[in-house]
């Protein structure tokens, strides 16, 4: 009898629990749907940040906001040219040199950028393939001697398309003068050593290059061993801006707030970027929605 009385109660409790679970699941689904439906933010960025954006920033940004990062990496000057030419349309532009923004400012340049904020600094190093026959020499001997050896395959980016290429050429010329190694000047002008920035890491990892000029941020993010070129020092400064006429200004602002917020700064610092806690805007028209992460 007792068992008979308890059975309906148990069934009722089970049904109630099922209804609660179903309601809980139903209430969770719309939140997930809302997050997924926020769409994507297109960020045109210096290719030296590719591993950082793909592996760290992009996934963390999606978890935090529901937006998906749609990244397009290339050399900073090349990106600016494509923006001006209408080849690429984006929400956010990240360059590896403040000077690149000037090519997008003003009526004559399409007025794509009104303001930008320098937010992080990285230094130039030589990254090398650990399986290269020159790897041990690079670890133990002066880099400026090793890269001039017969058969050594060095890569760097085109100075006309990418600020890192300018820094690499400057470093080679400075080393040629400092250490009196004329062969370094020849390397600086050798077009066979020039590759698109977005291809350089892949070529090195595939064994097509023995070494290349990289920023610490990309070498760290891609786990590429590197050697310093000190006392020669070359640095890059990354800048960020929301492009005028961005298709999704709300998503663009969300990305900038995330990247310059505590989580984004932590991700950037984890790969060796020196990050400004609250960068200052250069130019006019900073959106009020970004006042908390960028100073006017």
N, C-alpha and C positions, 0 to 999 in steps of 0.2 A: 504494500500500500504506500509506504513512504517513498519507495523507488518510483511508483506511479505518479505521486504528487510532484516529485522533484523534476521529472522529465520535462513537463511543459515549461517549468521555470528555467531549466537549463537551455531549452530551445529558444525561449524568449530572450534570455541573456545573450545567447549566441547571435541571434538576429539583431539585437540592439548593438552588440559589438561590431557586427558586420556593417550595420548602417553607419555607425560612427566612423569606422575605417573608410567606408565608401565616401562619406562626407568629407573626411580629412583629405582623402586622395583627390576628391573633386576640387576642394579648395586649393590644393597644392598645384593642380594642373594649370589653372588659369594663370598663376604667378609665373610658372615655367613658360607658358605660352607667351605671356607678356614680355618676359625677358628675351625669349627667342625672336619675338617679332620686332625688336627694336632696330633691327637691320645692321648694316655694316658702316664703318667709318673708313674712308679711303685716306691712307696716310702715305704721302710720297716722301721717302726718307733716304738719307745717305746710306749706300749699301754696306758701309762698314758697321752699321747697326743691325744687319739682317739677322744674325743668330740671336741677338738680344731680343729683337722684336718677335721673331717666330717662336722661340723657345720659352721666353719668360714674360715679356710684356703683353703680348697678344692673349695668351691663355688667362693671365691674371686679370687683364682688362675685361675680358668676357665674363669671368666669374663675378667680378665686382659690379658690372653695369648691365650685362645682358647684350651689349654691343659686340659685334664681331669686327676684329681688326682686319681690314683689307689693305695689305701693305704692297707698295711698289718700290723696290730698291734700285738705285742707280747712282752714278756720280752726281754730285750736287749741281754742278754747272749744266750737266746734261739734262737733269730734271727741270731746272729753271728754263732751259730752252724749249723743252717739250710743253711746259705749262704755257709759256708765251705763244708757242705755235699752235696751241689748242690740241696737241696730240694727247696730252694727259690732263684729266680733270680730277681734282682731289679736294679733300676737306682740310687737310693739315699738311704743311711742308716743313720738313726737318733738314737743314743743311749742315755741312761740316765746316762752314766758314761764314762769318757775318757778312763779308763782302758780296756773297752770292745774292743776298736779299736785295741789294741795290739794283740788280738786273731785273727785278720784278716790281720795283717801286716807280710811281709816277705815271702820268698819262702816256708818255712815250713808250713805256714798258708794259702797258696794259693794266697798270694799277692793280696788280694781283696781290701785292703785299703793302700794307699800311704801317704795320708794326711787327717786330719780332723780339724774342727774348733769348739771349744767350744763357743756356742752362747747364752745360757740362763741358768739361775739358778732358782730353785724352792725349797721350804722347805717342810719338812715332817710334816704332821698334822694328827689328828685323825678325820676322817669324820664319821658321824653317821646318822642313819635313824631317821628322825624327829618323826616317829610314833612308835619307839621303846619304850618299857616300861622303858628303862634306859636313854632316851633322856634328861629328865629334870635333872637327876643326873649328866650327863656328862656336862651339861651347868653350873651347880652350885657347883659341887664338884670336888676334884682332880681326874683327869682321871686315874691315876695309882691305885687308890683305886676302882673306879667304875668297871674297866675291869676285876677285880679279883672276882667279885661277882658271886655266883652260877647262872648258866643259861645264863650268858653273852656270846654272840656269837661274837667273834672278828675274822677278816680276815686280812691276809697279804700275800704277794707273796713269792715264793720259793727263798731263798737266792742263791741257785745254778743256778737259771735261770734268776734272775732279780735283779738289783742293789737296787731297793726299798726294797726288802726282806732283804737284808743285812742291810740297814739303820734301818728297823723296828726292827730287832733282836738286833742291837747295841743300839737302843733307849730303848728297854725293859730291857736289861742288865744294861745300865747306870742308869735307873730309879730304878732297883732293888737294886743297890749299894747305890744310893743317898738317897733313901727314906726308905731303909731297908725293902723291901717287897719281900721276897724270892719267892712268888707265881709268880712274873713276869718272873723269870728265867724259870719256868716250862712252862709258856705260850710261851716263846721264842723258845722252843724246841717241841711244840705241833704240830705235822704234820696235825692234823685235822683242824687247823686254816689256812692252806696253800692253796691258790687257784691261778690259772693262772691269770696274770695281766689283760688280756683282759676280764676276767669274773667278776672281783671284784666289779666294779661299778654296774653291772647288778644284782649281788647277793644282794648287799646292798639295791638297790632300790626296789627289789622284796620282801624285808623283810626277807630274809634268814640269814642276819647278822644284829647285832645291831650296829656295827661300824667296821672300818677298818683303816689301815694305808694308807694314800693317800698323793699325792703331792698337794700343793695349786692349781696348774694349773688344775689338773683334778677335784678337788672338786669344784673349781669356775666354770669351763666350764660345769660341769654336775649339777650345783646348789645343791651341797651336803653341808649341814651345817657342820662346823668343829670346833674343839677346838685345841688350841695350846698345844704343849708339852714343851714349854719353862719353865725353863731355859735349858732343854736339847734341843740341836739344831742339826738337821741332814739336810743336803742339797744335792740335786742332780744337776749335771751339764750336760746339754744336748749338744751333739756334732752332727755335720753333715758332711757328706762326699759323694762325687760321687764315686760309686763303680767302680773299674777297670773292664773292659769288660762289662760295662753297655750297654744294648741293645740300649738305646736312650740317648747319651751323650748330645745332644742339648736340649732335654726336661729336662734332669737332671739339666743342668746349668740354664735353665729358671726357674725351681722350686727353686733352691738355691737363685738365684737373687731375686725372688719374696719374699721368706720367710724372707730373710735378708734385703729386701728393706723397704721403709717407710710403705707400706700397711701391709706387713707381720709382721713387728715389732709392728705396732699398734694393730693388731689382737692378737698377743701374750701378749702384755702388758695389754690388756683388760681383760684377765683371770689371771692376777697376776704374769706372768713371768717377771723376771728381765732380760732384754735383752741387750746384748752388742751391741752398735751402729755399730762398725766395728770389728768383731772378728778377732783374729789372727790365721793363719793356723799353725798346728803342723805337721811336716814332710815335705816331698818334693813332687813336681809335681802338685802344685795348677794350674789349668787351667787359662790361661790369661783372659778368658771370665769372671772369677769370681773376678778379681783383684779389681773391684770397690766396692765389698761388703765384701771382706775378705782380711785382710792384710797378706803379706808374712812374 
